[in-house]
Amino acid sequence: MDFDVIIIGSGPGGYVTAIRSAQLGLKTAIVEKENLGGVCLNWGCIPTKALLKSAQVFEYINNSENYGIKVDKPSIDFSSIINRSRKVADGMSGGIKFLMKKNKIQVINGFGKVKKNNKVEVLLNEKKTEFSAKNIIIATGGRSRQIPNLKQDGKKIIGYREALVLPKKPKKMVIVGSGAIGVEFAYFYKSMGTEVTIVEFMPNIVPNEDKDISIQLNKSFKKVGINVLTNSSVEKVDFNTKNDCVVSIKNANGIEKINCDIVLSAVGVESNIDNIGLEEVGINTENKKIIVDDYYQTNIPGYFAIGDVLKTQALAHVASAEGIICVEKIAGHEVEKIDYNNIPGCTYCSPEIASVGMTEEQAKKEGYELKIGKFPFTASGKAAAAGHKDGFVKVIFDAKYGEWLGCHMIGYNVTEMISEAVVARKLETTGKEILKAIHPHPTMSEAVMEAVADAYDEVIHI
C-alpha cells in the first residue's frame, strides 16, 4: 500500500482528518482538485465573514454619531471589499498548505475517484494516476444546490461562489432561500446599499431555528429595509429588454413580479458524490447521501465518508469532528460517538443567530413539560453600552429533571456565546447549576444566566 490513509477532499473535514491521521503516526495523503481548505476556507465560512466584517465597519461609521463621533459621509470601494475577502481566504488556504507540510502529509492535486481494491484514481491535466491505501476517506463536501426553475448561469442567476466575487455592487438583488447563506448575503448586500428581497417558501425565515428567533430576525431585517416575503416561491426568472431579471414570485396574493440585477439562489447545498466511483466500488447511498455506520465506515470495508456527503448536519465543525473520530477509530482508539443533538449552529447576519438543542416546538412534540426563560438584550447593560440592544437569549429546560433541552440566541456576537450551552449540555448540567454559576458583569454572556433565572422565576433585571 502507498499510504495508510488517503483522504479525498481538503475542506474542514478533509484537512483536519489528515492532520489527526498524521499525528496518530499514519502515512497520510490528501487529494484536492482546487485549493486546500475546500469550500469553507475558499468560498464559504471564511470569505463571507470577511465581507460581513466590512459591512459591520461601514455600519459603525454610518452610525458613528450615536457614539459621539462625527465622520464625513463615508463611501464604499466595493472591489476593495471583495479583494480583502479573497486575500483573507488565500491566507487561510496558505496556512493549510503549511500545516500539510509540517505534518508530512502528501498533497495530491487533481480530481479523486475511488476504485475497487483500496485504490484512488487521480485525474490531473488528462493524466490518470493511481494510489493505494489501507483506508480511504471520502470528504468531498457539497456545492450550491440547483433547482429546475432557478437554473444558475453564473452571471445573472448565481450561487454563493459568484456572490463572493461580483465585479460590481448590484442595485437590486432577490435572494431565494433564507437559511444561513441567504440571510448572511442579505445583510451584507443591504449594508452595501443594494435593495434586497428575500423569498422564503416556509412561513418563517431561518426556518430551522426556534420560531421566536425567526420572528426577531424578520423584525430586525424589516427595520433596516430588507424586503422579506415568506410563504412564497419563485416560479421562474425571465429577462427584460435591459437584460434585467424579472422574478415571478407566487404567494397567497397570486403572482408578484420583481425586477432586479441579480438573483442569488441560496436554497441549500447538495453533496459532491457524482462521478467519484461510488457505484463502481459498490458503496451504498440513499437520497444522494453516503450511508455509514457510527464510525463513518461505508458498507465496503476500508472505505469511509465524512462531512457534507452524509445525512448529518452540513457544518464545518461537524465534518471536522466526524473526521477526527473516523481516523481515531481506524488507528484503534476507543472513541465516543458524536451526539448530533448537541451540535451548535451559527448564522453570521446582523443580528447574529446561535442555537443548540431542541426548539420549543420540538420539545413540546417530544412531550416534555417545559421551563422556558428569555432575557432581552434591551435589559443588558453591556448591550446598551455597545449600541446593540436587538435580540435575546432563550433557554428551554425539562421541568421535571432540569435537563437543558435547548438554547437559542439572537443578537450581537452571540456566536461567541453559544459554547457555554454546548459544554453544559455535554456535561448534563441542570438549569439550577447554570443559575448558581456566577457570570461576569457587565457582559453579553450573562444574559444566559439571566434567561435561566427567568425560567426558574428568579430573574432580577426584567
N, C-alpha and C positions, 0 to 999 in steps of 0.2 A: 504494500500500500504506500502511495506517495505521502499521505497525511493520516493523522488520527481523526481530524475533523476538517471538513470543508463546509463553509457557510456561504450560501448564495444570497447576496444582498447585504449592503453595508449601512442600512439605516440604524436607528436606535436599538432595534432588535439584533441585527447582524453584527455591528461593530462591538457592542457590549458583550455579546456572546463570544466573539473571537478573543477579546481581551481576557475574559474569565477563563476561557479554554486554555489560553497560553499560560495564565497564572497557575493552572492546575497541572502544568507540565505536558500538555498535549500538543503535538505538532499540528499547527493550525494554518489554514489558508482561507481567504475570503475572496469571493468573486463579485465584481461590481461593474456594471455596464456604463455607468455615468461617473458622478463624483462621489467620493467617500462621504458618508453621512446620510445618504438616501434623501427621501422627500423631506423629512423633518428638518434636517440641518440646511438643506439647499433650497427647498421650495415650500416649506411649511412652517413648523413651530418657530424657528429662529428668525428668518427674514420677516415674517409677519410681525413679530414682536418689535423688530427694529422700526418697521413702518408705524406701528402703534405708538412707539415712544416719540417719534417725530410729531405725530398727531397730538399727543399729550402736551409736548413742549409748546406747540403752536397754540393750543387751547389755553395753556397757562399765560402765554404772552398776551393773547387777546383779552384775557380776564385779569390782567395784572393790576388794574385799578382797584379790584376787590381786595387786593393785598397791600394797598397803599403805594403802589409803584406805577408811575406813568411812563408809557412807552409809545413812541411814534407808531403809526399804523404799520404792522408787520405784513410781509408778503411771503409767499412760499416759492421755493425753487423746486418744482416737482421732480425734475430729473435728478437733482442732487439728493433728494429724499430717497428715490429709488436706488441711486448709486450707493448711498450709505448702507441701505439694506443688503445689497449684493455684497459689499465689502465685509459686512458682519458675517454673512453666510460663508463667503470664501475663507475668511479667517477661521471659522469653526471647522470647515472641511479640511483645511490645512492642519488644524490641531489633531484631527482624527488620523491624518497621514502620519504625523509624528508618533502618535500612540501605537499605530501599527508597527512602525519601525522599532520603537522602544521595546515592544513586546515580542519582537521577532516573528511577526505574523506575515506570511507571504500574501501580497495583494495580487490577484489575477484579474486583469482588465478584460472585459468582454461580457457577452450575454451568456449566462449559465443555464444549462439544461441538465436535469437528472437523467441518468441512464441506468440500465439494469446492472447488476453485479457491482454495486457500490462505486459507480463511476459518474463523473460530471464532465459534460462536454462544454467547452467554452468557445464561443464564436467571436472573433475579432478580425475586422477587415477581411471578411470572407474566408478566413483561415480557421479551421477547427482543431482544437487541441483537447485531449482527454487527460483527466486526472482521476486518481482513485483515492478513496478514504474509507476508513472503517465506519465512520459516521458522517452522514450528510444532513445538514440542517437547512431547510428552505425558509428564507426570511425575505421574500421578495416584495413584501409590503402591498400598498394599494395605489390607486390612481383615481382621478376625478371620474365620478360615475356619469355615464352618458344615458340620457333618456330619449326615446324616439321623437317626441315633439319639441326637443330642445337640443338639436344637433350642434355640437360645438365646432366652429370653424377656425377658432384661434384668433380671430380678428374682431368680429362684432359680437359673437356669442362665444364666451370664453369660460375657462375653468380657473382654478386658483393659481396655476403657474403663470398664465398670462396676466392675471390681476396683479401679480407682484412686479411686473416689468412693463406696464403700459407706457408707451412713449410720451403720452401727454395726459393730463387730467381730463376725464370726461366731464361734460356739463351735466348730463343726466345718466343715471345708471339704474337698471332694475336688477335686483338680486333675488334669485329664485331659491328658496330654502333658507331657514333661519336657525340652523344648527350653528356650531361654533364658527365654522368658516364663513357662513353668511353674515352673522352679526358682527364678527370682527372686521370684515371688509366694509360693512355698512358704516360702522363707527369711523374707520379710517377715512373713507372717501367723503363722508359727510363733513368731517373735520377739515378736509382739504378744500371744501366748498362745492362739492358735487351734490346735485339734487338726487337723493336716494329713495327708492321704493323697494320695500321687502315684500315678497309674495310668499306666503306660507299656506300649505294645504291644510294643516291641522288647525284646531280652534285657537291655539296659543303659539306664540313664538317660543324659541328654545323648548320644543315640546317634550323633551326628555327630562326637563327639570321640574321641580315642585311647582305647582300652579301659582303659588304666591310669588315665586321668583319671576315667572313669565309675566305676570301682571305688572310687577315693578319695572322690569326691563322695558315693557311696552310703554309705560308712563314716561320713563326716562328718555326713551328714543323719540317719542312724540314731542316731548318738551324741547328737544334740540332740532326738531323739524324733519325727522326721518318718517317717511310715509309707510305705515305698516298695514298690510292687507292680509288678514287671516281668513280661514275657510275659503281660500282662493286657489285657483290653479292656472298655470299658463297653458293655454290651448295651442297656441302657435306664435311664431315670430315671423312677420313679413318685413319688407323693406320698402320705404317710400322713394320718391324721386331723388331725394338728397342722400340716399343710402343710409338713412337713419333706421333704427329698429322700430317696428310697430308691434308692441306686445299685446296680444289678446288675452285678457285675464277673465276667467269665469268665476263668478261668485253668486251670492243669493240674489243680487240685483240683475243678473244676466251677464252680458259680456262688456267689459270695460277695456278701452284701448289706451295704452300709454306709449308715447314716443320717447326714445332715449338714444344715446350714443352707443352704449354698451349694455349687453345682458350678461350677467355673471351667473353661471349655473353652479349652485352650491347645494346640490341635492344629495350629497354624501360621497362616499368612496366605494370602489369595488376592488376586489382582490386581483393582484397580478399573478394569476395562475395559468394564463393561456400560454400554450406552446413552450412549456418548461419541462415536458416529458412525463407528466403525471400518469397519463393514460398508458404510455409505453411501459412504465415501471409497474403499473397496477395499483397506484396509490389512490385510496378511496376519497371521494369528495361528495359533498351534499350542499345544494344551493350555492354553488361556486365557492365553497369553503373546504379546506382540507380537514379531514376527520383525524383527530389524535386522541391519545389517552391522557391521563392526568399529568404525565411527564413528557408529553409532546411527541411521543413516537407514533408514527403512522401505522397502518396495517402491515407495512413491509419492514421487517427488521433492518436496522441500520439507517433508516430514513426518518427524519424528524421535521417538524414545522412549527414556527412561532410567529406571533405578531398578527398583522392585518389579514393574513391568508386564513386565519382561524375565525370561528364564530364569536370569539371573545371580544371585549371592547377594543376598538381600533384606536388605541392611545399609545404614544411613545413609551411611557413608563410601564405600561403593561407588557409591551414587546420586550423591553429590557429585562423585566423580571422573569418573563417566561424563558428567555434565552439563558439566563443565569441558572435557573432551576434545571432546564433541559441538559445543559452541559455538565452541571454538577452531578446529575443522575448518571450521565454517561461515564463520568470519572469514578463512579462507585460510591459517592457520598450519600448519606442519609439526608433527604430533603423533604421539606414541608410543602404540600400543595398550596397553590395560590387560592385565597378566599376572594372570589370575584364579586362578592357582595360588599367588599371593603376597598373598592378602587375609587380614588378621588378623581373627579372630573373638573377641569378648569376652562373657563372661557374668558378671553382677554379683551373683550369690548369695554366700553365705559358706560356704566359701572361694570366692574368685573363680576364674574359668577364663579363660585366654587361649591362643590357638593360631594357628599359621600353617603352611601347607605340608602335607605328607603325614603321615598317621598311620603307625604301624609296620606295620599290616596292609596299607595301601595301598602302601607302599614295597616290601614283600615281594612283593605281587602284580605290581608293575612289574618284578620280577626283580633288584633291587639287592642287592648284598652290603652289609650294614649295619654301621656302628659306632654303638652306642646308649649314651648316658650318662644317668644320673639322679642328681640331687642332692636329698636330702630337706631340708626346712626344719627338721627336728629337729636338723640339724647346723649350722644357721646362727645365728651369734651375734646378729645383728640380729633375726631371727625370735624367738629365745628372749627377748631383752630386750623385744620388743614384745608378747609373750604370744600369738604366732600361729605355732605350730610345725606345724600341719596342712599337708600338701601337699608339692610337689616341682616341680622343673624337669626335663623330659625332652627330650633332643636326639637327632636322628636324622641321621646322615651317610652318604653314599656312601663305602664303604671304599676304593674304587679312586682316586677323584679328590678326595675331601674335600668334595664339594658338600653344603651344608646343606639336607637334604631336608625337615626338619620340626622344629618346636619346640612343645612342649606344656607348659603351666604350670597348676598349681592351688595356690592359697594366697592369703595376704593381699596385696592391692594388685597382683597380678600383671598386671592390665590395663594398668598403667603401665609394665610391663617388656617387653612383647612387641615394641615397636617396634625394639629392638636387632636382633632376629632378622629382622624385615621388611626393614630397611635393609641388613643384612648379606647377606641372600639376594638383594636387588636388585643389590647390588654384586658378587655372585658370590664373596663371602668364603668362605674354607675354614675348616674346624674348627681347623687349626693357627694360623691368623691370629687367630681369636677367643681361642684359648688363650693366645697371646702378647701380646694386648692387655690391659694392666693395668687391672683393675677395682677400684673403691674399696672399702675395708673400714672399718667394717662396714656392709654394705648388703644388702638383699634381692636386688638385681640381680646381685651377684657370684655368686649361685647359678647363673647362666647359664654363666659361665666354669668354675665347679666341675663342672657337668654335662658340659661339653665335655671337661674334664680326665678325667672318669670314662670318657668314650667312648674316649679315647686312652691309657687306663691310666696317667694321670699325676696322678690325684686325690690331694689332700693330706689333706682333712678328713673323709673317711669311710673 
